[in-house]
Amino acid sequence: MKKNLKVFAYGMAVAAILSMTACSANDEKDDHAFLEEEITTANILPEEDETQDTESPRPSMTENEIREADVNQQESNVQDIEDTGIEIATADELLDSFINGSISAVDSSDLTSTFYITDLKVDSGEWDSYSVGERIDLDNDGEDELIINGPYGGIYLDARNNKVYEFAAAGGTALTLSYTYYNGVVWIMYSNRSSAGFEFYHMEKFEGADSLVAEMNFGEEFDINNAEAGLKYTLNGADISNDEYTALCSKIFAAQVDTNSQNITNNDSSTKKDDVPESLIGEYEYQSDYETGKLIIEKTAYGYDISDYESESSYRFLADSSNIETIENDRIYIKYPEKVSADDTVIFSYYILEYNADGINVYYGKSEPEEAQFLYCATKKN
């Protein structure tokens, strides 16, 4: 025991002497060591230190070696996860887990916020109800995303990095969500038809949900202060002709898929929405307070336009297929955005078109269709 203590004491003495020698040497090199640390932090190799051992130079790495090291590090990270027992789920497994309520989805507008499927009104039967839809590759990355059908187009969910993320979401009448196939790939589309005489569309193409690679903007606008000028058509900020606009719309809207929960669940009504306006196409006239009014129903590249002009320079409403809420008992119910506030709050009114062999009777209600009052009877122009 005593012999061991002597050996330990001798070792401590030697260590102290070496430490003193090292401290003395380090004092002389403080400035150089500090400079070398700063340069190394900036990922720049320091100049060769003449006091260092020239037979043991600082090792350098080629780009290939750096790449290989990164790959090895990533594989090591995956191995670390596997060693801890954490499973890396597939995209389908993650989406299934969201549907059954096991995990939440991350809100794209606030990455610190999440929501569960139970936070949505799933299959409630109400107008703002959500329902689980199809799985489609919406971001062109080879993996399917999940569509949650809902009001104004619902929510699109993407699974990656062992989580579920909100990929795209509807934002009211000014941001109605859908998707379409254009030039061979899927584009996400947001539609704005919240104002009379105006419609605007924004499209986005992705190559992976976190990689936006292309955008497109197009629309049409009616200048109520210059009715004679007619509609103005634009594509990515530039004016285009009616023929060019119609050709573009015919491609985009022919392949558009509507993910609004109301349109998804009411297939019979959607079919009827196409059949009835088709049979009523034409120009109808009525007596207005100004002069002869015109009710016009016409087919377009993306549905039907139903327009009511009280005179050549003023209109009552400019609606299209998206405004048709339902068709029943020989009546077309148009839910029309009467007023849109800055925070996207919308006040709706109702126009009801009651069609028969003699013409179309038009009714108007400020808030509910049951309160609608008769406006006029329009007869078809020969």
Secondary structure, 3 states (H helix, E strand, C coil): CHHHHHHHHHHHHHHHHHHHHHHHHHHHCHHHHHHHHHHHHCCCCCCCCCCCCCCCCCCCCCHHHHHHHHHHHHHHHHHHHHHCCCCCCCHHHHHHHHHCCCCCEECCCCCCCEECHHHCCECCCCCCCEEEEEEECCCCCCCCEEEEEEHHHCEEEEEECCEEEEEEECCCCCCEEEEEEECCEEEEEEEECCCCCEEEEEEEEECCCCCEEEEEEEEEEECCCCHHHCEEEEECCEEECHHHHHHHHHHHHHCCEECEHHHHHCHHHHHHHHHHHHHHCEEEEEECCCCEEEEEEEEECCEEEEEEECCCCCEEEEEEHHHEEEEECCEEEEEEEEEECCCCCEEEEEEEEEEECCEEEEEEECCCHHHCEEEEEEEECC
